[in-house]
Structure formats: C-alpha cells, structure tokens
C-alpha cells in the first residue's frame, strides 16, 4: 500500500484538487457545534480536508503513509504535526483527541486491519469524543468491479483493494465502538466534474464516559 500511494502522489501530485470533500465540510460543522477543538486526521494526504478544520480554529494532527503527500502538504502551507506512517501502525502518540475524522481510507484495509484501526482510533478519543469515518458504499459505481477477493471485497484495479460497506457491515464493525448514526452522502468529484459522484457512508461514533 505504501508503494501504491507514494507513486500515486509522485505522479499525480495534488490529484484531488484543493476543495474539501462535502463530508469534511459537514463534519467541520458537526465538530464546531460540539466544541471539538483538537482532532486527529488519519490519512491526511496533502491536507485538502484538514484545511477546512484549521481555518475554523480546530487544531489538527495528521497521519500519512506517503512522504511525498506530506511534502505537498508542507508546500501548501500546512504547518501542523503529521506522523509519517501507516494507520495500521497506530498509535503514533499517547495523546487523546476530542475528535477523529477519516475520509475514504477505511475501505482500503482488510478485515483484520480495519478492526485494529477502528479500535485504535476509539482508544485515542477522549471521553465524549467523536470519531467520524467516511467509507465507500455498496451503491458506489465501482462495486463488483475487478477481482473478487472476499465478500464485498474487490481488487478494483492493480494495487487497489476495496471493501464496500452497507448498513449491516457498518453495524457489525462499529456497534461496540459507540455507533451513533450512519448516513449516506454523494461525494462529487470536485476536480473532475465529468466523473459521477461516489456514494459514501458517513459513520458517527461517540465515546461514552
């Protein structure tokens, strides 16, 4: 996975543009309403989603597998703490956060990695903290494409393995981690308007006292 993302960022650089995703904007509003001040963003990339939080006074710490993506974030003015490494090696610090936002990363992990990652995120939340994941839905256009590896798990292209969620698999993986709600969102491709939007599921969890 490291090689895939490193070569992708080397080749395509700021491949998604600089506009934040709609789910990052929705999450920013949710965090502001709940006075969330300090968040962890696993899979921060070059920071296009982080900026919307920073611009609204929220402190952001990132985790990123690609050194090139971190360099791009620095070039684009992201002067924040970013740990270089894979989310499956969490935790990178002992800190606990008010909130966690993770966009379009969870579905790239296998079953064992997803389980560890969700647990690690939950463990890094303060009591009453929120973690929000966006993950690709079985209603997305890529579902069922490529080579099937397992139930709802496909290698959709060379080097990209993707698990597609529905409400049942969300409940199964998140129920023990304070699942509050799940909702669908159509994420437009803001950098390539001709591409159809992709259906994502937003997963909200709260860590009880």
C-alpha positions in Angstrom: 0.0 0.0 0.0 2.9 2.4 0.8 4.3 2.0 -2.7 1.0 2.5 -4.4 0.3 5.8 -2.6 3.8 7.0 -2.8 3.9 6.5 -6.6 0.4 8.0 -7.0 1.4 11.2 -5.2 4.7 11.4 -7.1 2.9 11.0 -10.4 -0.4 12.8 -9.8 0.6 15.3 -7.0 -2.5 17.2 -5.8 -4.7 14.7 -7.6 -8.0 15.7 -5.9 -7.5 19.4 -6.1 -7.8 21.6 -3.0 -11.5 21.9 -2.3 -12.5 19.9 0.8 -14.9 17.0 0.4 -18.6 17.6 1.3 -18.3 15.2 4.1 -15.3 17.2 5.6 -17.5 20.3 5.5 -20.4 18.5 7.2 -18.0 17.1 9.8 -16.5 20.6 10.4 -20.0 21.9 11.2 -20.7 19.0 13.4 -17.4 19.4 15.4 -17.9 23.2 15.8 -21.4 22.6 17.2 -20.0 20.3 19.8 -17.0 22.4 20.6 -14.4 19.9 19.3 -11.1 21.7 19.3 -8.4 19.1 18.7 -8.7 16.4 16.1 -6.7 13.6 14.5 -6.9 13.0 10.8 -5.6 9.6 9.7 -4.8 9.5 6.0 -4.4 13.3 5.8 -2.9 13.2 2.3 -1.7 16.6 1.2 -4.2 18.3 3.5 -7.2 19.3 1.4 -9.7 18.2 4.1 -7.5 19.3 7.0 -7.6 23.0 5.9 -11.4 23.4 6.4 -10.9 22.4 10.1 -7.8 24.5 10.6 -9.5 27.6 9.0 -12.3 27.2 11.6 -10.0 27.2 14.6 -9.7 23.4 15.1 -6.2 22.0 15.9 -5.3 19.2 13.5 -2.7 16.4 13.8 -2.3 14.1 10.8 -1.1 10.6 9.9 0.1 9.9 6.3 1.7 6.9 4.6 3.2 8.9 1.8 6.2 11.1 2.3 5.5 12.9 -0.9 2.0 13.8 0.3 3.4 15.2 3.5 5.9 17.3 1.4 3.0 18.5 -0.7 1.1 19.5 2.4 4.1 21.5 3.7 4.4 23.2 0.3 0.8 24.1 0.6 1.2 25.8 3.9 0.1 23.1 6.3 2.3 23.8 9.3 1.0 21.1 11.6 2.2 17.8 13.2 1.9 14.9 10.7 3.2 11.5 11.6 4.7 9.6 8.7 3.5 6.0 8.6 0.6 3.6 8.1 -2.6 3.9 10.1 -2.3 0.2 10.8 0.8 1.0 13.0 -1.2 3.4 15.2 -0.9 4.8 17.8 1.9 7.2 17.0 1.4 9.3 20.2 -0.3 8.8 23.5 -2.5 11.8 23.1 -6.2 11.6 23.2 -8.3 13.8 20.9 -11.7 15.5 21.0 -12.4 14.2 17.5 -11.2 12.0 14.7 -12.0 12.4 11.0 -11.0 9.8 8.5 -12.1 10.1 4.8 -12.0 7.3 2.3 -9.4 5.2 4.0 -11.1 2.5 6.0 -12.4 0.6 2.9 -8.8 0.2 1.7 -7.9 -2.0 4.6 -8.5 -5.7 5.0 -10.8 -7.2 7.7 -8.1 -7.5 10.4 -6.6 -4.1 9.6 -10.0 -2.4 9.8 -10.7 -4.0 13.1 -7.4 -2.8 14.6 -7.7 0.7 13.0 -11.2 1.3 14.4 -10.2 0.1 17.8 -7.0 2.3 17.8 -9.0 5.4 16.8 -11.5 4.7 19.5 -8.7 4.3 22.1 -7.3 7.7 21.1 -10.6 9.5 21.8 -11.2 11.5 24.9 -14.4 10.5 26.8 -17.4 12.2 25.0 -15.2 12.5 21.9 -16.5 11.7 18.4 -14.9 9.8 15.5 -16.3 10.1 12.0 -15.4 7.9 9.1 -16.5 8.1 5.5 -16.3 4.9 3.6 -17.4 3.7 0.2 -20.9 2.2 -0.1 -22.0 -0.9 -2.0 -24.1 1.6 -4.0 -20.9 3.1 -5.4 -20.3 2.6 -9.2 -17.1 0.6 -8.5 -18.8 -2.1 -6.5 -18.4 -5.6 -8.0 -15.7 -4.4 -10.5 -12.4 -6.2 -10.8 -11.3 -9.4 -9.0 -13.4 -10.5 -6.0 -11.2 -11.4 -3.0 -13.9 -12.0 -0.4 -17.5 -11.0 0.4 -17.9 -7.3 -0.7 -14.1 -7.1 -1.1 -12.6 -6.5 -4.6 -9.3 -5.6 -6.2 -10.9 -2.9 -8.4 -7.5 -2.1 -10.1 -3.9 -3.2 -9.8 -2.9 -2.4 -6.2 -6.3 -1.1 -5.0 -8.3 -3.4 -2.8 -11.6 -2.1 -1.6 -14.2 -3.3 0.9 -17.7 -2.0 0.2 -19.9 -1.3 3.2 -23.7 -1.4 3.8 -25.6 -0.7 6.9 -25.2 -4.3 8.2 -21.4 -4.3 7.9 -21.2 -0.8 9.4 -23.2 -2.0 12.5 -21.2 -5.2 12.7 -17.8 -3.3 12.8 -18.8 -0.2 14.7 -21.6 -1.2 17.2 -19.1 -1.9 20.0 -17.4 1.5 19.4 -20.3 3.8 20.2 -22.0 3.9 16.9 -24.4 6.9 16.9 -25.6 7.1 13.3 -24.8 6.3 9.7 -26.0 8.3 6.7 -25.3 8.4 3.0 -23.7 11.2 1.1 -22.9 11.6 -2.6 -19.4 12.8 -2.9 -18.9 14.8 -6.2 -15.5 14.6 -7.9 -14.7 18.3 -7.5 -11.5 18.1 -9.5 -13.1 16.2 -12.5 -16.7 17.4 -12.8 -17.4 14.9 -15.6 -16.9 11.9 -13.3 -20.1 10.7 -11.5 -20.3 11.2 -7.7 -19.5 8.3 -5.5 -21.9 7.2 -2.8 -20.2 7.1 0.6 -21.5 6.2 4.1 -20.7 8.6 7.0 -20.2 6.8 10.2 -20.5 8.7 13.5 -19.4 7.2 16.8 -19.2 8.7 20.3 -17.0 7.5 23.1 -19.1 7.4 26.3 -17.7 8.3 29.7 
